Amino acid sequence: MKRRKLIDYSIFIPSLLIIVAISIPFALYEKESLSMLNSIFSFIVDMFSWGYLWYGILLVGAGLYFSFSKYGQVVLGDPKEKPRFTLFEYASILIAMGVGSTIMRTGMLQWTSVANDPPAGVEPGTAQAILWGNAYSMFLWGFQVFAIFVMIAPAMGYILHVKKRPLMRISEACRVLFGDRFTNGLGGKMLDALFLISILAGASVTLGLGAPIITHNLSALFDMEVTFGLTIVVTIVWVFLFSLSAYLGIEKGIKRLSTFNMYLAGLFAVFIIVAGPGVFILNYFFDSVSFLLSHYLNISLNTNSFQQGEASHIQSNTVFWFAYSATWAMLHSVFAAKISKGRTIKEMILTYLLAPTLISWLATGVLGGLGIHRYLKENMEVLNLVKEEERMAAIPEILSTLPFGEVAIVIFMIVALVFLTTTLDSTTYTVAAYTSTRDMSKYEPPKNLRIIIAAVITTLALVLMRIGGLAPLEVVSGLMGLPVIIIQFVLIYAAKKMIDEDQAYSYNVRSS
C-alpha cells in the first residue's frame, strides 16, 4: 500500500522559498528596504486611507448581517451534536488567539504614541491627548479588527463541518465560485500559497517582535543587559512551550493554556487595581470608554483630509493596523472555523466580535490606566521613555512602581509569555492543518508536522533577528493585506452562495 505523504509540498515549498527570497535582501539592506517600503506604505495611506477605513466598517456590517439573518442559525456540523467546547473555553481560545501578547504591549504603551502625536488641534502631552490615546488603544482592539479576523470563518467552517471537505483550504472554499479546474489547478495553488506566505511572515514577525516584551522585563528584574544571547534563550523557552502546546493539540494544549491564562490575567488585573491606583484606573476606564463611544465614528472614518503635512499617528496607524490585521485574517478565520464545530455561524461571529473586544478594553483600561496615573499623578516621564529606541523598557519601569513590583513584573512576563505561546501554538497548529494531506474534517494534523512548522517559523525568525530584517518584513506583512482583503470579500460571497445552494438554513439548524 502506498504511503501518503505527510505534507503538501506543492504549496509549502514554494511559499517557504518566496519568504526566504523576500527576507534575505531586505535583511541585507535593511535601511534601504525599510525606506522604500515605508514610502510605498505612505503612498497607500495618502491614496487609500478611506478604503481601509470603510473596509473595517463593511466587515462589521457583513458580520451583523450573517449573524442576524437566516444564515446565522446554520450549525457548523451536526445540529444534534453538542459544541466541541464550553462557551468559556471557546471564548478563551478565541481571545488568546485574537489578542495574544500584543495586548500586553499596546495596552500599556499605545496611549503614549497618540499622546505624543495627537489628532489635529490637540496639544501633545495634555490630558486631552492622553484621553485620545487610551480611547484609541481600545479602538484598535474593537469590532472592526475582530470582524477582519472572523469573516472568512463562515466559508471555512461550512466546507469543513457541513460539506466535510477533506482539505481545510481557502481554495476549497472558493470552489463554489471558480469551479474545479481553477481550484485543482494553478489558481488554487496560488491562493493557498498566499495564505502560507502571509502567515509564515506574520508568525516570524510576531516571534521576533514578541521577545522584547520578555527580555526587557528580565533585564529590569535581574539588572542585566538585553543581548542577542538573552533573546535566543527567551526564544528557545518560548518555542519549546508553543511547540509542546501545538504537539499536544487543541484539547490538551491550546485549550488548557488559554483558559489558564484567562484566570491568571484576571488575577493580575485585580492585583493592579487593589495594589495600585484602583479608583483612578476604574474612573479612567469609564472615561476612556465614554470618550471612545462618543468619538467612534470620528476615529473610524476620519482621514484628516483638511490637514496639511504628515498624517497623525491615529490616521497612519489605523490604516497599518487594518492592513496588518488583514494579513492575519486568513489564519484567525481558519483556526476559528476548525474549533467551531457544533456552533452556529451567529455564535461564532458574535463570540469573536464581543469576547476579545471586552477583554481587550479591560486590559487597556487597567494597564493603560496604571501608566497614565504614573505620568499624571507621580510625574513619571513615560512619554519621554517611549521616545527612546527601546520602548519596551518603559513597561518594567511602570510595573516596578507597584507594591511588590518585582512580583508584578514576573506575573506580567508569565501572562505575556503564555499569550505569546497561545498565539503561536494556534498558528503552528493551523499551518500544519492547512498543509496536511490528512482529512481535516475527521482528523487532527499530524503531530510531527506541527513540530516541523514550529521549527521553520523559529529558524526564520532567529535568522532575521540576527541579521536584521524584521522591521521590513513587518511592513511587507502589512502590504500583503491588500490581496487578502479581496479574498475576504470573495469568501464572504462564497459562504452565502454555498448556504443558499444547499438551503442549509432549512435543515442544518438546531430544533427549537
C-alpha positions in Angstrom: 0.0 0.0 0.0 1.4 3.4 -1.0 2.1 5.6 2.0 0.5 9.0 1.8 2.8 12.0 2.0 2.7 14.0 5.2 2.6 17.5 3.8 1.5 19.0 0.5 4.9 20.2 -0.8 3.4 21.8 -3.9 2.2 24.7 -1.7 4.5 24.6 1.3 7.9 24.6 -0.5 7.1 27.5 -3.0 5.7 29.5 -0.1 8.8 29.0 2.0 11.1 29.8 -0.9 9.2 33.0 -1.6 9.5 34.1 2.1 13.3 33.4 2.1 13.7 35.2 -1.3 11.8 38.3 0.2 13.5 38.2 3.6 17.2 37.9 2.6 17.6 41.0 0.5 15.5 43.0 2.9 17.7 41.8 5.8 21.0 42.5 4.0 19.8 46.0 3.0 17.5 46.8 5.9 17.8 50.5 6.0 17.3 51.0 2.2 14.5 48.4 2.0 12.7 49.9 5.0 12.9 53.3 3.5 11.5 52.0 0.2 8.7 50.0 1.9 7.7 52.9 4.1 7.5 55.1 1.1 5.1 52.6 -0.5 3.1 52.4 2.7 2.9 56.2 2.9 1.6 56.4 -0.6 -1.1 53.8 0.3 -2.0 55.9 3.4 -2.3 59.0 1.2 -4.3 57.4 -1.5 -6.4 54.7 0.2 -7.0 55.7 3.8 -10.7 56.0 3.1 -10.8 52.5 1.6 -9.2 50.8 4.6 -11.5 52.6 7.0 -14.6 51.6 5.1 -13.2 48.1 4.8 -13.4 47.7 8.6 -16.9 49.1 8.7 -18.2 46.9 5.8 -16.9 43.7 7.5 -18.7 44.6 10.8 -21.8 45.1 8.7 -21.3 41.7 7.0 -20.8 40.1 10.4 -24.0 41.5 11.7 -25.9 40.5 8.6 -24.7 36.9 8.8 -25.4 36.8 12.5 -28.9 38.1 12.5 -30.2 36.8 9.2 -31.2 33.2 8.3 -27.5 32.4 7.7 -26.7 32.9 11.4 -28.8 29.9 12.5 -26.8 27.4 10.4 -24.9 24.9 12.6 -21.3 24.2 11.6 -21.6 20.4 11.9 -24.4 18.1 13.0 -27.2 20.1 14.7 -27.8 17.2 17.1 -24.2 17.2 18.4 -23.1 19.5 21.3 -20.4 22.1 20.6 -16.8 20.9 20.9 -16.1 23.3 23.8 -18.0 25.1 26.5 -18.7 28.8 25.9 -16.0 29.9 28.3 -13.4 27.5 26.8 -14.4 28.6 23.3 -14.2 32.3 24.1 -10.9 31.8 25.9 -9.3 30.1 22.9 -10.5 32.9 20.6 -9.3 35.6 23.0 -5.9 34.0 23.3 -5.6 33.6 19.5 -7.1 37.0 18.7 -5.2 39.4 21.1 -2.1 37.4 22.0 0.7 39.1 23.8 0.3 42.3 21.6 -2.5 43.5 24.0 0.1 43.5 26.8 2.3 45.9 24.8 -0.4 48.1 23.3 -2.5 48.1 26.5 0.4 49.5 28.5 2.0 51.9 25.9 -0.2 52.5 22.9 -1.7 55.7 24.5 1.8 57.2 24.6 2.0 57.2 20.7 -1.2 59.2 20.4 -0.3 61.5 23.4 3.0 62.4 21.6 1.3 62.7 18.2 -2.4 63.6 18.8 -5.0 64.5 16.2 -5.1 68.0 14.8 -5.9 70.7 17.2 -4.9 68.7 20.3 -1.7 69.7 22.2 0.8 66.8 22.7 1.2 65.6 26.3 -2.1 67.2 27.6 -4.9 65.4 29.4 -7.0 65.6 26.2 -4.2 64.0 24.2 -3.8 61.2 26.7 -7.6 60.6 26.7 -7.4 60.3 23.0 -4.6 57.8 23.4 -6.3 55.4 25.8 -9.6 55.6 23.8 -7.7 54.9 20.6 -5.9 52.0 22.2 -9.3 50.5 22.9 -10.4 51.2 19.3 -7.5 49.2 17.9 -8.9 46.2 19.7 -12.5 46.8 18.7 -15.2 45.5 16.5 -13.5 46.3 13.1 -10.3 44.3 13.8 -12.2 41.3 15.1 -14.6 41.4 12.1 -11.5 41.4 9.9 -10.3 38.3 11.8 -13.5 36.3 11.7 -15.3 36.9 8.4 -13.6 34.2 6.3 -14.6 31.7 9.0 -18.2 31.1 7.8 -17.0 29.8 4.5 -14.1 27.8 6.0 -16.3 26.3 8.8 -19.0 25.4 6.3 -16.8 23.5 3.9 -15.1 21.7 6.9 -18.0 20.8 9.1 -21.0 20.7 6.8 -19.6 19.9 3.4 -17.0 17.6 5.0 -14.3 18.6 2.5 -11.0 16.9 3.4 -8.7 19.9 2.8 -9.1 22.9 5.1 -8.0 25.4 2.5 -9.0 28.8 1.1 -9.0 27.3 -2.4 -11.6 24.7 -1.4 -14.0 27.4 -0.1 -13.7 29.2 -3.5 -14.6 26.0 -5.4 -18.3 27.1 -5.5 -17.3 30.3 -7.3 -14.4 29.3 -9.6 -15.1 25.6 -10.3 -12.9 22.5 -10.1 -10.4 23.5 -12.8 -9.4 26.7 -11.0 -9.4 25.1 -7.6 -7.4 22.0 -8.5 -5.0 24.0 -10.8 -2.6 26.8 -10.6 -5.2 29.3 -9.3 -6.0 27.2 -6.2 -2.3 26.7 -5.5 -1.6 30.4 -5.7 -4.4 31.1 -3.2 -3.1 28.6 -0.8 0.5 29.8 -1.2 -0.7 33.3 -0.4 -2.2 32.1 2.8 1.1 30.4 3.8 3.3 33.3 2.8 1.3 35.8 4.8 1.1 33.5 7.9 4.8 32.4 7.9 5.8 36.1 7.5 3.4 37.2 10.2 4.4 34.4 12.6 8.1 35.2 12.2 7.5 38.9 12.9 5.4 38.0 16.0 8.1 35.7 17.3 10.8 38.3 16.7 8.9 41.3 18.0 7.4 39.5 20.9 10.6 38.5 22.5 11.5 42.1 23.7 8.3 42.1 25.9 10.0 39.4 27.9 13.7 40.3 27.6 13.3 43.9 28.8 11.4 42.8 31.9 14.1 40.2 32.6 16.7 42.9 32.2 15.0 45.1 34.7 14.4 42.3 37.1 18.0 41.0 37.2 19.8 44.2 36.2 21.3 42.7 33.1 21.9 43.9 29.5 19.5 42.9 26.7 21.7 40.9 24.4 21.0 38.7 21.4 22.1 35.8 23.6 19.3 36.6 26.1 16.9 36.9 23.2 17.9 33.4 22.0 17.4 31.9 25.5 13.9 33.5 25.8 13.0 32.4 22.2 14.1 28.8 22.9 12.0 28.6 26.0 9.1 30.2 24.2 9.5 27.9 21.2 9.5 24.8 23.5 6.3 26.0 25.1 4.3 26.7 21.9 5.7 23.6 20.2 4.7 21.4 23.1 1.2 23.0 23.2 0.8 22.6 19.4 2.0 19.0 19.7 -0.5 18.2 22.5 -3.3 19.6 20.3 -6.3 21.7 21.0 -7.8 19.9 24.0 -4.7 19.0 25.9 -2.5 22.0 24.9 -4.2 25.1 23.4 -7.4 25.0 25.4 -5.7 24.4 28.7 -3.2 27.2 28.2 -5.9 29.6 27.0 -8.3 29.0 29.9 -5.4 29.1 32.4 -4.2 32.4 31.1 -7.7 33.9 31.4 -7.7 33.2 35.1 -4.1 34.4 35.6 -4.7 37.6 33.6 -7.8 38.3 35.6 -5.9 37.9 38.9 -3.2 40.1 37.6 -5.7 42.8 36.7 -7.3 42.6 40.2 -3.8 42.8 41.8 -3.1 46.0 39.9 -6.4 47.6 40.8 -6.1 46.6 44.5 -2.4 47.3 45.0 -2.2 50.2 42.6 -4.4 53.3 41.9 -7.6 51.3 41.7 -10.1 54.2 42.0 -8.2 56.2 39.3 -8.0 53.2 37.0 -11.7 52.5 37.3 -12.6 56.1 36.7 -10.3 56.5 33.8 -11.6 53.3 32.3 -15.1 54.6 32.1 -13.8 58.0 30.9 -12.0 56.2 28.1 -15.0 54.1 27.1 -17.2 57.1 27.1 -14.7 59.1 25.1 -14.3 56.2 22.6 -18.0 55.7 22.1 -18.7 59.4 21.6 -15.8 59.6 19.1 -16.2 56.2 17.5 -17.3 57.4 14.1 -14.7 60.1 14.1 -11.9 57.6 14.6 -13.4 55.0 12.3 -13.9 57.2 9.3 -11.8 60.4 9.7 -8.9 60.8 7.2 -7.8 64.3 8.3 -8.1 65.4 4.6 -8.2 69.1 5.6 -4.9 69.0 7.4 -1.6 69.9 5.8 1.6 67.9 6.4 2.1 64.4 7.7 -0.7 62.2 8.9 -1.2 61.9 12.7 -0.5 58.6 14.5 -4.1 57.8 14.6 -4.6 58.2 10.8 -1.5 56.3 9.7 -1.5 53.6 12.4 -5.2 52.8 11.8 -4.5 52.1 8.1 -1.5 50.0 9.0 -3.3 48.1 11.8 -6.2 47.2 9.5 -3.8 46.1 6.7 -1.7 44.1 9.1 -4.8 42.5 10.6 -5.9 41.5 7.2 -2.6 39.6 6.8 -3.6 37.5 9.8 -7.3 37.3 8.8 -7.0 34.0 7.0 -5.2 32.4 9.9 -7.6 33.5 12.5 -10.6 32.5 10.4 -9.2 29.1 9.5 -8.4 28.4 13.2 -11.8 29.7 14.3 -13.5 27.5 11.8 -11.6 24.4 13.0 -12.7 24.9 16.6 -16.3 26.0 15.9 -17.7 22.5 15.3 -21.2 22.5 16.8 -21.5 26.3 16.9 -23.9 28.3 14.8 -22.5 30.9 12.5 -24.1 33.5 14.7 -22.4 32.1 17.8 -19.0 32.0 16.1 -19.1 35.6 14.7 -20.6 37.3 17.8 -18.3 35.5 20.2 -15.3 36.7 18.2 -16.7 40.2 17.9 -17.6 40.6 21.6 -15.3 38.4 23.8 -11.9 39.6 22.6 -13.2 43.2 22.5 -14.3 43.1 26.1 -11.1 41.6 27.4 -9.0 44.0 25.3 -10.8 47.0 26.6 -10.4 45.8 30.2 -6.7 45.1 29.7 -6.2 48.6 28.1 -8.1 50.2 30.9 -6.1 48.5 33.6 -2.6 48.6 32.0 -3.0 51.9 30.3 -4.7 53.4 33.4 -1.7 52.4 35.5 0.8 54.1 33.1 -1.3 57.2 32.8 -1.7 57.5 36.6 2.1 57.4 37.0 2.5 60.1 34.3 -0.2 62.4 35.6 0.0 61.9 39.3 3.5 60.8 40.1 5.4 62.8 37.4 6.9 59.7 35.8 8.5 60.6 32.4 6.6 57.9 30.5 6.2 60.0 27.3 10.0 60.6 27.2 10.8 56.9 28.0 8.9 55.7 24.9 10.7 58.1 22.6 13.9 56.2 23.2 15.0 53.4 21.0 13.7 50.6 23.2 10.1 51.4 24.2 9.6 48.1 25.9 11.9 49.2 28.7 9.1 51.5 29.8 6.9 48.6 30.9 9.1 47.3 33.8 9.6 50.9 34.8 5.9 51.4 35.2 5.3 48.0 36.9 8.1 48.5 39.4 6.2 51.4 40.9 3.6 48.9 42.3 3.9 47.3 45.7 5.8 44.0 45.2 7.0 45.5 41.9 9.2 42.5 41.2 6.3 40.1 41.6 4.2 42.3 39.3 7.0 42.1 36.6 7.2 38.3 37.0 3.4 37.9 36.7 3.4 40.2 33.7 6.1 38.2 32.0 4.2 34.9 32.6 0.9 36.3 31.2 2.7 37.7 28.2 4.7 34.5 27.7 1.5 32.4 27.8 -0.3 34.8 25.5 2.7 34.6 23.1 2.6 30.9 23.3 -1.2 30.6 22.7 -0.8 32.8 19.6 2.0 30.7 18.0 0.7 27.3 19.1 -2.6 28.2 17.3 -0.6 29.4 14.3 1.6 26.3 14.2 -1.4 24.0 14.5 -3.4 25.8 11.8 -0.5 25.9 9.3 0.0 22.2 9.9 -3.7 21.5 9.4 -3.6 23.7 6.2 -0.6 22.0 4.6 -1.6 18.4 5.7 -2.8 15.9 3.3 -4.9 14.2 6.0 -8.7 14.7 6.0 -9.2 17.7 8.3 -12.9 17.1 8.6 -12.2 13.9 10.5 -8.7 14.1 12.0 -6.2 16.5 13.6 -2.9 17.5 11.7 0.0 15.0 12.3 2.0 15.8 15.4 5.3 15.6 13.8 4.2 18.1 11.1 3.3 20.6 13.8 6.9 20.3 15.1 8.3 20.8 11.6 6.2 24.0 11.1 7.3 25.3 14.6 10.9 24.7 13.6 10.5 26.6 10.3 8.9 29.6 11.9 11.6 29.7 14.6 14.5 29.4 12.2 13.2 32.2 10.0 12.6 34.5 13.0 16.0 33.9 14.6 17.9 34.4 11.3 16.0 37.7 10.7 16.6 38.8 14.3 20.3 38.2 14.0 21.0 39.8 10.6 18.2 42.4 10.7 15.1 42.4 8.5 12.2 42.0 11.0 11.1 45.7 10.5 10.9 45.4 6.7 9.1 42.1 6.9 6.6 43.7 9.3 5.8 46.4 6.6 5.7 43.6 4.0 3.2 41.8 6.1 1.0 44.9 6.2 1.3 45.4 2.4 0.3 41.8 1.9 -3.1 42.6 3.4 -4.2 44.1 0.1 -4.8 40.9 -1.8 -6.2 39.3 1.4 -8.9 41.9 1.6 -10.1 40.9 -1.9 -10.1 37.3 -0.9 -12.1 38.1 2.2 -15.0 39.6 0.3 -14.8 36.7 -2.2 -15.1 34.2 0.6 -18.0 36.1 2.3 -19.9 35.8 -1.0 -18.8 32.1 -1.3 -20.2 31.3 2.1 -23.6 32.9 1.2 -23.7 31.1 -2.2 -22.9 27.6 -0.7 -25.5 28.0 2.0 -28.1 29.3 -0.5 -27.4 26.4 -2.9 -27.8 23.8 -0.1 -30.6 25.7 1.6 -28.8 24.8 4.8 -30.8 27.3 6.8 -33.8 25.0 6.3 -32.3 21.8 7.7 -28.9 22.2 9.2 -30.3 24.2 12.2 -31.0 23.3 15.8 -34.5 22.2 16.6 -36.3 24.7 18.8 
